[in-house]
Amino acid sequence: MRVAVLGAGYAGLVLAQRLERRLPAAVDIVVVDESPTHLVQHEVHRVIRRPSVADAITLPLDDALDRAEIVTERVEHVDAEAGLAELADGTELDYDFGAVCLGSETNFYDLPGVEEHGLPLKRVRHAEAIRTRFLDVCEAGGTVVVGGAGLSGVQTAGELAALAGERDATDRVDVVLLEQFDSVAPNFPENFQQAVHDELEARGVEIRTDTPVQRADADSIELAAGAQPYDLFVWTGGIRGADAMGGERPVVRNDLRLTESTFVVGDAARAVDADGEAVPASASAAIREAGAAARNMAELVTHELDGDGADFAPRLKPYRFEVPGWIVSVGDGAVAQVGPTVVTGAAAKAMKTTVGAGYLSSVKAVEKAAELVEEELDA
Ligand SMILES: Cc1cc2nc3c(=O)[nH]c(=O)nc-3n(C[C@H](O)[C@H](O)[C@H](O)COP(=O)(O)OP(=O)(O)OC[C@H]3O[C@@H](n4cnc5c(N)ncnc54)[C@H](O)[C@@H]3O)c2cc1C
């Protein structure tokens, strides 16, 4: 029997590690990712200011997995009904049970000029490209516009403002954060939004809410209120599904399955949990979904191996979305929401470091965890 995990980000790596522990040795586990390394994506904005963080947040899959076969190849298409993945080298990988964990792509919403001129931020190379261009802006002076004030946009604007400060360029560099909704970090609780807003403002970020981007050309962005000139444009305005899933983020059942044998986990799906709540695309959710998917997948595999037949299906556990809170960094500051309480300052910063390092330790990357703590303490 073969179990395939497509994508080894938070969802895929955590799922694959749990399957290695739960599934009998006779079951083959195949993990496919286009990259040989796992990326701790929720820290990738740090690389804009601290290129050395890249090393602490990339983890060779070989080190993280024990017995799974690792295939470094791009997944071109998934046929979830047939249980088949087509890979870029022409291989067809069929599986008895599979999980699509391919994450998401940046969504440019077909806004004219935005994909052409806006730099995305998902991978280390994106952060490095933003840094290179931003250092030029710091030299010459100018405006950097970040489009979209979700988790990634807020943290990117914070890093850019902090980097301008480190380059003594605060007087000649404007960091402008645009958001189409009426608050930064839309979808999050109001006290969290307010604290994030205050942290950004304290670092000199100009926040423009209720300001959807309409189009962009080489040096300005069209807004309802007129043109916003820019020297660097970073686009963190939203996500869409993986190309291998036709660009869609399909809605999965609350047991995280799309079909009888294919799960979709993490950003790749739109999950609605056991209470009917929409699960936000986030690292926190992807990790927790992976735990639930591993339990359910193991249940199905055991059922099949035991030859229990088709007369009754195993009862799978619905996924319930529960996170203790949210933490974002804003330059050298941070905002943490724990239950109803919002914390900022040194306590929030310590929490942020602990969460990143704790995650790395949980995926067996203890040295990387230590490296990340060191990088954060240096910041
Ligand atoms: C700058 C930034 C800051 C963020 N901050 C936070 C935060 O503070 N808190 C939080 O909870 N979330 C945060 N997020 C969101 C979080 O990173 C994502 O929600 C999370 O990465 C989703 O996990 P995933 O496993 O679904 O996908 P990913 O982590 O994106 O993993 C997808 C994997 O699939 C692989 N892959 C993709 N396509 C293919 C293909 N066609 N073939 C083969 N392999 C493929 C990729 O290489 C990758 O390894 C942030 C995101 C960004 C960009």
The ligand as an ORCA input file, in Angstrom:
! r2SCAN-3c Opt
* xyz 0 1
  C       5.506     36.554      5.145
  C       4.532     35.613      5.745
  C       4.253     35.684      7.101
  C       3.337     34.804      7.684
  N       3.105     34.889      9.016
  C       2.298     33.984      9.623
  C       2.111     34.002     11.039
  O       2.650     34.857     11.734
  N       1.302     33.049     11.586
  C       0.692     32.076     10.843
  O       0.002     31.212     11.393
  N       0.843     32.058      9.483
  C       1.626     32.969      8.867
  N       1.788     32.953      7.501
  C       1.004     31.988      6.693
  C       1.652     30.617      6.684
  O       3.007     30.710      6.304
  C       0.889     29.700      5.716
  O      -0.462     29.706      6.065
  C       1.463     28.279      5.812
  O       2.748     28.260      5.221
  C       0.563     27.230      5.160
  O       1.160     25.972      5.333
  P       1.003     24.852      4.196
  O       1.723     23.649      4.701
  O      -0.413     24.724      3.807
  O       1.758     25.450      2.925
  P       3.297     25.844      2.735
  O       3.958     26.083      4.022
  O       3.294     26.932      1.727
  O       3.927     24.533      2.088
  C       3.629     24.121      0.788
  C       4.735     23.179      0.320
  O       4.373     22.659     -0.953
  C       5.449     22.771     -1.853
  N       4.865     22.951     -3.182
  C       4.037     23.945     -3.585
  N       3.637     23.724     -4.856
  C       4.233     22.578     -5.244
  C       4.173     21.814     -6.424
  N       3.435     22.167     -7.466
  N       4.893     20.672     -6.481
  C       5.644     20.254     -5.424
  N       5.714     20.942     -4.275
  C       5.009     22.085     -4.193
  C       6.255     23.966     -1.376
  O       7.610     23.834     -1.784
  C       6.078     23.870      0.140
  O       7.082     23.084      0.731
  C       2.677     33.832      6.894
  C       2.947     33.752      5.511
  C       3.872     34.628      4.944
  C       4.164     34.521      3.470
*
